[in-house]
């Protein structure tokens, strides 16, 4: 939906290295890759969780130029959804108190 309605400046897919080939990307999308060890199930004793995963740009993407009205509508919809979720959680909290 983000691509269809041109709501983002850049469109990337993030995946482990080697999972997606550049030719498999949708037109106009870029590819970010992380080392496979970033996705291990085991946790090392000395693992740092404050460091972001290492991503590298495998394929750059085209720059999209969304219309300002589309961007504003998306932001408004996000704000409305967040407000409704807050109102609902407060209603549930009040009902259980």
DRENKOL-851900 format. One line per field, with one value per residue (C-alpha): residue number from 1; x, z, y. Coordinates in Angstrom, 2 decimals, padded with zeros to 5 digits. Layout:
N
k: [NUM|...] $
px: [X|...] $
pz: [Z|...] $
py: [Y|...] $
REM end
This chain:
97
k: [1|2|3|4|5|6|7|8|9|10|11|12|13|14|15|16|17|18|19|20|21|22|23|24|25|26|27|28|29|30|31|32|33|34|35|36|37|38|39|40|41|42|43|44|45|46|47|48|49|50|51|52|53|54|55|56|57|58|59|60|61|62|63|64|65|66|67|68|69|70|71|72|73|74|75|76|77|78|79|80|81|82|83|84|85|86|87|88|89|90|91|92|93|94|95|96|97] $
px: [000.00|002.88|004.25|000.85|-000.11|003.42|003.64|007.40|010.47|012.39|011.29|013.61|013.30|015.55|016.65|019.52|022.41|021.74|018.03|016.78|018.43|018.35|016.39|013.62|012.96|009.84|010.55|011.73|012.62|016.06|017.61|019.19|021.08|022.28|024.76|023.06|024.59|022.34|019.40|020.68|018.38|021.18|022.27|025.97|026.99|028.71|025.99|025.25|021.61|022.15|023.96|021.75|022.07|024.54|022.70|024.35|022.76|022.94|020.75|019.81|016.27|014.67|013.64|009.89|008.23|004.99|002.42|002.28|-001.46|-000.85|001.86|-000.40|-003.28|-001.04|000.20|-003.36|-004.50|-001.62|-002.52|-006.20|-005.36|-002.98|-005.58|-008.27|-005.92|-005.14|-008.81|-009.62|-006.81|-007.92|-011.49|-010.38|-008.19|-011.08|-013.44|-011.06|-010.20] $
pz: [000.00|000.77|-002.76|-004.40|-002.83|-002.99|000.75|001.20|-000.19|-000.51|-000.46|000.87|001.76|004.63|004.60|005.63|003.16|000.24|000.93|-001.85|-005.20|-006.71|-009.71|-007.31|-006.03|-007.08|-009.54|-007.74|-004.48|-002.90|-000.82|002.63|003.87|007.31|008.13|008.86|012.36|013.31|013.17|015.32|017.98|020.52|022.57|023.28|026.81|025.58|023.11|022.91|022.49|022.38|019.02|015.93|013.46|010.66|007.42|004.09|000.90|-001.66|-004.22|-004.02|-004.80|-006.82|-004.96|-004.89|-004.55|-002.65|-002.83|000.30|000.66|000.68|003.32|005.49|005.15|006.23|009.27|010.19|009.92|012.14|014.72|014.69|015.06|017.95|019.65|019.28|020.70|023.70|024.33|024.14|026.51|029.02|028.74|029.42|032.35|033.87|033.46|035.21|038.06] $
py: [000.00|002.37|001.92|002.01|005.31|006.77|007.46|007.04|008.78|005.52|001.88|-000.82|-004.47|-005.59|-009.22|-011.50|-011.50|-013.84|-014.38|-012.08|-011.54|-008.07|-009.36|-010.49|-006.97|-005.09|-002.29|000.84|-000.94|-001.23|-004.00|-003.70|-006.73|-007.76|-010.52|-013.85|-013.95|-011.01|-013.41|-016.26|-017.70|-018.13|-015.15|-014.71|-013.80|-010.65|-009.65|-005.96|-005.06|-001.31|-001.50|-001.47|-004.36|-003.78|-003.08|-002.52|-001.26|-004.04|-002.26|001.37|002.41|005.14|008.26|008.69|012.02|011.54|014.28|016.38|015.75|011.99|012.34|014.53|012.08|009.18|011.12|012.09|008.46|007.33|009.99|008.99|005.28|006.00|008.20|005.54|002.87|005.10|005.83|002.11|001.13|003.77|002.53|-001.05|000.08|002.01|-000.94|-003.34|-000.94] $
REM end
